[in-house]
Amino acid sequence: MAEIAGMYEHHIFMNKSTQVIEEAIWTKHYSSNHQILLVGEGDFSFALSLAVSFRSGFNIVASSIDSYDVVIRKYKRAKTNLDRLYKLGARLLYGVDARTMKLHVDLHMRKFDRVVYNFPHAGFFGKESDHGVIMIHRNLVCSFFKNASRMLRPNGEVHVSHKTKFPFNSWNIEELASQSCLTLLECVEFKLEDYPGYNNKRGDGLRSDEPFPLGKCCTFKFVLSSTAKKSTTLHHRNHQVPLEIPLQRANANLFTNHAPVIDSGECFRIFVEYFNHARSTYGQPDCNLFGSVSNHLRSGFQRYITEDHGRQLIGYVNLLEELRRLSERRIEFFRNRLREIDHRRGL
Ligand SMILES: C[S@@+](CC[C@H](N)C(=O)[O-])C[C@H]1O[C@@H](n2cnc3c(N)ncnc32)[C@H](O)[C@@H]1O
């Protein structure tokens, strides 16, 4: 079977030089070209809001500390939101603790342009103004910063949206960030209407699914202190149209386009390492794809066969065929995009 996997490899790995120039889609502070990690999601409606506006979730890893079953039980819209995110290509993780996430099996090798925790809150332990309660929340945010600061790509940012009135301002999140060498870049008013479909959630107790009053709140944007020094000169350049388009958006177009019909759910599941790898190497021209793609296809085979020893091998070949079809459609997509670009440049 390893040989069969090998036969398909050359169809599937990405051409290193395939890069398409295209404008990124921006939603407030977030771009479709950013690798974005969302931490402490409630009903995953914030992740969905971004993915819908990007028309793809390929650049999004959305996580909750809760298990899938708990999320579904807690929030009535969660299942629909998660299904939609999955179809848009987002990576969904459960059991991700903001205090230790750097060590999480699916995250320890990953770096992000944005690590975002909206309205961190450790749960309801008494009056929010009690010193002890404030300390519990501060410990959570402090540990989150410790992890997030080590998960950033160059020029990456850690974002925390937070209420700015008492007692929340006494968490002093700037000071907590500074303990992880993070410096405040800016603090921008958080407006619910910037994220259509997003529903802020209490996230704990019997009323988990209810919203909490936002009042005055901001998105605090932090950068590593070393980046902060350079950022004044780089800031404008960062917001110009990037020269390279990561491949996720193109992939997402392929995977959300309905013709021809494919059962990409099973294909995604069996070849999860392959898709994760495509996502994480997207836009990086210097990756050695050949060896890693072979390994990821082999992992897919192992998953297929160990899940159910009675399975027929033809089922695996069908999945490889599906992956090949996806790959061909992706190549076709790039060919068309490159033609369009040549056309625009008058070549
Ligand atoms: C106020 S809710 C906000 C939920 C969501 N971010 C939103 O904006 O609707 C706080 C969230 O933090 C999560 N949380 C609490 N402790 C956490 C931890 N150690 N790691 C990750 N998430 C945590 C809760 O499960 C809850 O979803």
The ligand as an SDF file (V2000), in Angstrom:
LIG
                    3D

 27 29  0  0  0  0  0  0  0  0999 V2000
  -16.5180   35.0890   29.1210 C   0  0  0  0  0  0  0  0  0  0  0  0
  -16.3250   33.5970   28.2540 S   0  0  0  0  0  0  0  0  0  0  0  0
  -15.9430   34.2140   26.6240 C   0  0  0  0  0  0  0  0  0  0  0  0
  -16.1870   33.1650   25.5900 C   0  0  0  0  0  0  0  0  0  0  0  0
  -15.8570   33.5830   24.1670 C   0  0  0  0  0  0  0  0  0  0  0  0
  -14.4750   33.9010   24.0090 N   0  0  0  0  0  0  0  0  0  0  0  0
  -16.7090   34.7410   23.7570 C   0  0  0  0  0  0  0  0  0  0  0  0
  -16.1560   35.7940   23.4500 O   0  0  0  0  0  0  0  0  0  0  0  0
  -17.9260   34.5700   23.6930 O   0  0  0  0  0  0  0  0  0  0  0  0
  -14.7490   33.0090   28.8380 C   0  0  0  0  0  0  0  0  0  0  0  0
  -14.3110   31.7320   28.1540 C   0  0  0  0  0  0  0  0  0  0  0  0
  -13.0460   31.3480   28.6560 O   0  0  0  0  0  0  0  0  0  0  0  0
  -13.0250   29.9350   28.6960 C   0  0  0  0  0  0  0  0  0  0  0  0
  -11.9720   29.5070   29.6210 N   0  0  0  0  0  0  0  0  0  0  0  0
  -11.9470   29.5480   30.9750 C   0  0  0  0  0  0  0  0  0  0  0  0
  -10.7840   29.0540   31.4390 N   0  0  0  0  0  0  0  0  0  0  0  0
  -10.0680   28.6900   30.3430 C   0  0  0  0  0  0  0  0  0  0  0  0
   -8.7860   28.1090   30.1520 C   0  0  0  0  0  0  0  0  0  0  0  0
   -7.9950   27.7950   31.1830 N   0  0  0  0  0  0  0  0  0  0  0  0
   -8.3670   27.8720   28.8920 N   0  0  0  0  0  0  0  0  0  0  0  0
   -9.1530   28.1660   27.8300 C   0  0  0  0  0  0  0  0  0  0  0  0
  -10.3700   28.7050   27.9580 N   0  0  0  0  0  0  0  0  0  0  0  0
  -10.8150   28.9670   29.1950 C   0  0  0  0  0  0  0  0  0  0  0  0
  -14.4030   29.5510   29.1450 C   0  0  0  0  0  0  0  0  0  0  0  0
  -14.6960   28.2270   28.7970 O   0  0  0  0  0  0  0  0  0  0  0  0
  -15.2380   30.5720   28.3720 C   0  0  0  0  0  0  0  0  0  0  0  0
  -15.6120   30.0320   27.1410 O   0  0  0  0  0  0  0  0  0  0  0  0
  1  2  1  0
  2  3  1  0
  2 10  1  0
  3  4  1  0
  4  5  1  0
  5  6  1  0
  5  7  1  0
  7  8  2  0
  7  9  1  0
 10 11  1  0
 11 12  1  0
 11 26  1  0
 12 13  1  0
 13 14  1  0
 13 24  1  0
 14 15  1  0
 14 23  1  0
 15 16  2  0
 16 17  1  0
 17 18  1  0
 17 23  2  0
 18 19  1  0
 18 20  2  0
 20 21  1  0
 21 22  2  0
 22 23  1  0
 24 25  1  0
 24 26  1  0
 26 27  1  0
M  CHG  2   2   1   9  -1
M  END
$$$$
